[in-house]
Amino acid sequence: MGKLLNGPQGQVIGSIGNTVSYVVGGQNVIRAKAKKKKKLNKYSRAQKANLHKMTVINAFFESILPILKVGFQNEAFGTRHNYHNLATSYNKKHALKGEYPNMEIDYPKAKISSGPLSMPLISSVALVPEGVEFNWTYSHYQPGAKAGDQTVVLLFFPDLQQSLLFIYGNLRSSEKETILLPEEYLSLRIEPYLFFTSGDRTLVSDSIYLGRIN
């Protein structure tokens, strides 16, 4: 049964007939109810490939959802999408390689944020004795770059399918962020990403992949 919010002219929440209504970003969204799932052996090869894509993407996303929310929520605001929809749509299209049933994440092409904030003209990452060090350039003359912007860092460990997230880190003007790691992590394969968020959290930059470590 559906429920009207704010009277007869309000938004509908719930189930009516073959549709489900809910609110996303302040907008009423109506969709058809999901059909009963088929047995896997009844799917075509193309359908199986699509399911496999989602499995690979979801495995990558599982430990990085908080950072995806920061990275895509501003772009989702005021639309009928949420941050997860946008992140999934982009990465499913651009960040997979291989053929079914052997697809995997193409880490250099993965995107964990999307926005208009400027990224540094030069940025790099390196393994140091205590962990991982990010460096970048900053100039107050660069359009769209403010000293008070803050870093957002992802270190993804493919061999463990785990990640370390660092949200609202150092200021852009510091030009450096050092992530301390336990000794046993220093020899692991690491996929590093960096982006910036504005001090008021209303803007983010596109993320940048800085190259595999180890």
C-alpha positions as CSV (number, residue, x, y, z in Angstrom):
1,M,0.0,0.0,0.0
2,G,1.3,3.5,-0.9
3,K,1.3,6.3,1.6
4,L,0.8,10.0,0.7
5,L,3.1,12.5,2.4
6,N,1.8,16.1,2.9
7,G,-1.8,15.5,1.8
8,P,-3.4,14.6,-1.6
9,Q,-0.8,16.7,-3.5
10,G,2.2,15.2,-1.7
11,Q,4.7,12.6,-2.5
12,V,3.9,8.9,-2.6
13,I,5.9,6.4,-0.6
14,G,5.3,2.6,-0.9
15,S,3.8,0.1,-3.2
16,I,0.8,0.6,-5.5
17,G,-0.1,-2.2,-8.0
18,N,3.0,-3.1,-10.0
19,T,4.9,0.1,-9.0
20,V,7.0,1.2,-6.1
21,S,7.4,4.9,-5.1
22,Y,10.1,6.5,-3.1
23,V,11.9,9.8,-2.7
24,V,15.5,10.5,-3.9
25,G,17.0,14.0,-3.6
26,G,13.6,15.5,-2.8
27,Q,12.0,14.1,-5.9
28,N,9.3,11.4,-6.1
29,V,10.6,8.4,-8.1
30,I,8.3,5.7,-9.4
31,R,9.6,2.4,-10.8
32,A,8.1,-1.0,-11.7
33,K,8.4,-3.8,-9.2
34,A,11.3,-6.1,-9.8
35,K,10.4,-9.3,-11.5
36,K,11.2,-12.7,-9.9
37,K,14.8,-13.7,-10.5
38,K,15.5,-16.2,-13.2
39,K,17.7,-19.2,-12.5
40,L,21.2,-18.4,-13.8
41,N,21.1,-21.1,-16.4
42,K,18.2,-19.4,-18.1
43,Y,20.1,-16.2,-18.7
44,S,21.7,-15.4,-22.1
45,R,25.5,-15.0,-22.3
46,A,25.0,-11.2,-22.5
47,Q,22.9,-11.2,-19.4
48,K,25.4,-13.4,-17.5
49,A,28.2,-11.0,-18.6
50,N,26.2,-8.1,-17.2
51,L,25.7,-9.8,-13.9
52,H,29.4,-10.6,-13.8
53,K,30.2,-6.9,-14.4
54,M,28.1,-6.0,-11.4
55,T,29.7,-8.7,-9.2
56,V,33.2,-7.3,-10.0
57,I,32.1,-3.7,-9.5
58,N,30.4,-4.5,-6.2
59,A,33.4,-6.4,-4.9
60,F,35.6,-3.3,-5.5
61,F,33.0,-0.9,-4.0
62,E,32.4,-3.0,-0.9
63,S,35.1,-1.4,1.2
64,I,35.1,2.1,-0.3
65,L,31.5,3.2,0.0
66,P,32.2,6.1,2.4
67,I,34.7,7.6,-0.1
68,L,32.3,7.1,-3.0
69,K,29.6,9.0,-1.1
70,V,31.9,11.9,-0.7
71,G,33.0,11.7,-4.3
72,F,29.7,11.5,-6.0
73,Q,27.0,12.8,-3.6
74,N,27.3,16.4,-4.9
75,E,26.8,15.4,-8.5
76,A,23.8,13.3,-7.5
77,F,22.1,16.1,-5.5
78,G,18.8,17.3,-7.2
79,T,18.7,14.4,-9.6
80,R,16.9,11.1,-9.5
81,H,20.2,9.3,-8.9
82,N,22.2,8.6,-5.8
83,Y,26.0,8.5,-5.4
84,H,26.1,4.7,-5.8
85,N,24.1,4.8,-9.0
86,L,26.5,7.4,-10.5
87,A,29.7,5.6,-9.3
88,T,28.4,2.3,-10.6
89,S,27.3,3.7,-14.0
90,Y,30.7,5.3,-14.7
91,N,32.9,2.4,-13.5
92,K,30.9,-0.3,-15.1
93,K,31.3,1.4,-18.4
94,H,34.9,2.6,-18.2
95,A,36.8,0.7,-15.4
96,L,36.5,-3.0,-16.4
97,K,38.8,-5.1,-18.5
98,G,38.8,-8.6,-19.8
99,E,35.9,-10.8,-21.1
100,Y,33.2,-12.7,-19.3
101,P,33.8,-14.7,-17.1
102,N,37.3,-13.2,-16.4
103,M,36.6,-9.5,-16.0
104,E,38.5,-7.4,-13.5
105,I,38.8,-3.8,-12.4
106,D,41.1,-1.7,-14.6
107,Y,42.4,0.4,-11.7
108,P,44.0,3.2,-13.7
109,K,40.6,3.9,-15.3
110,A,38.5,3.7,-12.1
111,K,36.9,6.9,-10.8
112,I,36.0,7.5,-7.2
113,S,34.9,11.1,-7.4
114,S,33.5,13.5,-10.0
115,G,33.4,17.2,-9.8
116,P,34.6,20.6,-11.0
117,L,37.2,21.4,-8.4
118,S,40.7,21.8,-9.8
119,M,43.3,19.1,-9.3
120,P,47.0,20.0,-8.9
121,L,48.9,20.4,-12.1
122,I,51.5,18.0,-10.8
123,S,50.9,15.2,-8.2
124,S,52.8,12.0,-7.3
125,V,52.9,9.2,-4.8
126,A,55.8,7.2,-3.4
127,L,56.5,4.4,-0.9
128,V,58.5,5.7,2.1
129,P,59.8,3.9,5.2
130,E,56.7,4.8,7.3
131,G,54.1,4.3,4.6
132,V,52.9,6.1,1.5
133,E,53.6,9.8,0.7
134,F,51.5,11.9,-1.6
135,N,52.9,15.1,-3.0
136,W,51.3,17.8,-5.2
137,T,51.9,21.4,-6.3
138,Y,49.7,24.3,-5.2
139,S,49.5,27.9,-6.4
140,H,46.8,30.4,-5.4
141,Y,47.0,31.6,-9.0
142,Q,45.5,28.3,-10.2
143,P,41.8,28.8,-11.0
144,G,39.4,26.7,-8.8
145,A,42.1,25.8,-6.3
146,K,41.9,27.1,-2.7
147,A,44.4,26.7,0.1
148,G,41.7,25.3,2.4
149,D,40.6,22.5,0.1
150,Q,41.3,19.1,1.8
151,T,42.6,15.8,0.5
152,V,40.6,12.6,0.2
153,V,42.8,9.5,-0.2
154,L,42.1,5.9,-1.1
155,L,44.7,3.1,-0.8
156,F,43.2,-0.1,-2.2
157,F,44.9,-3.4,-1.7
158,P,43.7,-5.8,-4.4
159,D,45.3,-8.9,-3.0
160,L,43.3,-8.4,0.2
161,Q,40.2,-6.8,-1.4
162,Q,40.5,-4.2,1.4
163,S,41.1,-0.5,1.5
164,L,42.3,2.3,3.7
165,L,40.2,5.5,3.4
166,F,41.4,9.0,4.5
167,I,38.6,11.6,4.2
168,Y,39.1,15.3,4.9
169,G,42.9,15.1,5.3
170,N,45.6,17.7,4.8
171,L,45.0,21.1,3.3
172,R,45.8,21.7,-0.4
173,S,48.3,24.3,0.7
174,S,50.4,21.8,2.6
175,E,51.4,20.0,-0.7
176,K,51.9,16.7,1.1
177,E,50.0,13.9,2.8
178,T,51.8,10.9,4.5
179,I,49.7,7.8,5.2
180,L,51.3,5.6,7.9
181,L,51.0,1.9,7.3
182,P,51.7,-1.2,9.3
183,E,55.0,-2.9,8.2
184,E,53.2,-5.9,6.8
185,Y,51.3,-3.6,4.4
186,L,54.4,-2.0,2.9
187,S,55.2,-4.9,0.6
188,L,51.6,-5.3,-0.7
189,R,50.3,-4.2,-4.1
190,I,48.6,-0.8,-3.6
191,E,46.3,1.1,-5.9
192,P,46.4,4.8,-4.8
193,Y,43.9,7.5,-5.6
194,L,43.6,11.2,-4.6
195,F,41.0,13.9,-4.9
196,F,40.2,17.2,-3.2
197,T,37.0,18.5,-1.5
198,S,36.3,22.2,-0.8
199,G,36.2,23.4,2.8
200,D,32.5,23.7,2.8
201,R,32.0,20.2,1.3
202,T,30.0,21.5,-1.6
203,L,32.6,20.7,-4.4
204,V,35.0,17.9,-5.2
205,S,37.5,17.3,-7.9
206,D,37.7,14.4,-10.2
207,S,39.8,11.7,-8.7
208,I,43.3,10.9,-10.0
209,Y,45.0,7.5,-10.1
210,L,48.7,7.9,-9.2
211,G,50.1,4.5,-10.3
212,R,50.5,1.1,-8.7
213,I,52.9,0.8,-5.8
214,N,54.7,-2.6,-5.6
